[in-house]
Amino acid sequence: MALKCGIIGIANVGKTTLFNCMSSTKGETSSYAFSSGKSNIGVVNVPDPRLKELEKFQTTEKLVPVTVEIVDIPGLSKGSNKGEGVGNKFLGDIRNTDALVHVLRCFDNADLPHIDGSVNPVRDIETVDLELQVKDLESVEKKLQRVGKAAKVGDKDAKKAVEALEKIKEHLENFQNLRDLELDDEEKKHIEDLFLLTVKPVLYVCNVDDASAISGNAYTENVAGFLKGKNAELLIIAGKLEEEIAELEDEADRLVFLQDAGLAEPGVNKVVRSAYALLNLISFFTVGPKEIRAWTINKGMNAQQASGAIHSDLERGFIRAEVMKYNDFVTLGSEHKVKEAGKFHVEGKNYIVDDGDILHIRFNV
């Protein structure tokens, strides 16, 4: 399952710094707005300590985590929907992502001027939101024109589409994001082909100075107040500090650096995990001497659907799933002991897979 998260924000907020902390592919940072002509793309492992824990009870040749593709999209600005700054090209890059990580500048630096003259992360949220809302409104209005003609000649499905699109249009005209609008499945069906921007789930990341890495600052408090009641997750990251930690090759050195900064783990780990959860995803495991691997599925998938994440043949020829719970396996220490304790289950295709399940799929093609 190929997953893609876009890192967005206005210019000079630390998007590329965050990207460099997360990805082995490095993007070039600059103090000049709109200095980049293209998006940076990298693949990031989703940190999951359960893989190493499983290895304690099953020797294996390799551990394989799940991955997320991260796209560092150059800074947006007022008028991006009309081609200003980086323009429409990068709005298109956002359209191709599954979820967004919106980086906000919450630090002062006289050597890195803000494109609007002052640091105000709430204003920056509104700037980016407006650009995406305007682009969505444009897409909705174009479709309204198309289906409106069919509705006038009595097409029942077109009439329903018009009703849904009018509801969505009004929401956008009130400067609201579509992720905050309740839509039923029928209404959602009419906008699936538009790949709208403000539908995408968003994780907000406040990029702060080193001294604010743990408790934040006045800027992050303003952002938290603005997002209150919006069902939005907010993380605080000291981008430059994280970049320095990421550049250390020795894991022990990174741990000492983290402890000195009062951090339990790199903040970017939280970003990757939160982005993964934002997409309503979970992991299950396959465990064996060749590899211990984490697999990505949507929450709520059944065993047969989950087997398709491994290979389409397993889904097509699915017979049953042999299931152990992660906690049972690492507590009892082996498959044999899990069976002895009566916690080894054989499940059919309708079994709903839980996060952390260890599966062995029986199939016949």
Secondary structure, DSSP 8 states (H G I E B T S, - for coil): ---EEEEE-BTTSSHHHHHHHH-SS-----SSTT---S-EEEEEE---THHHHHHTTS--S-EE--EEEEEE---B-TTGGGT-TTTHHHHHHHHT-SEEEEEEE-S--TTS--TTSS--HHHHHHHHHHHHHHHHHHHHHHHHHHHHHHHHTT-HHHHHHHHHHHHHHHHHHTT--GGGS---HHHHHTTGGG--STTS-EEEEEE--GGGTTT--HHHHHHHHHHTTS--EEEEE-HHHHHHHHH---HHHHHHHHHHTT-SS-HHHHHHHHHHHHTTEEEEEEE-SS-EEEEEEETT-BHHHHHHHH-HHHHHTEEEEEEE-HHHHHHH-SHHHHHHTT--EEE-TT-B--TT-EEEEEE--
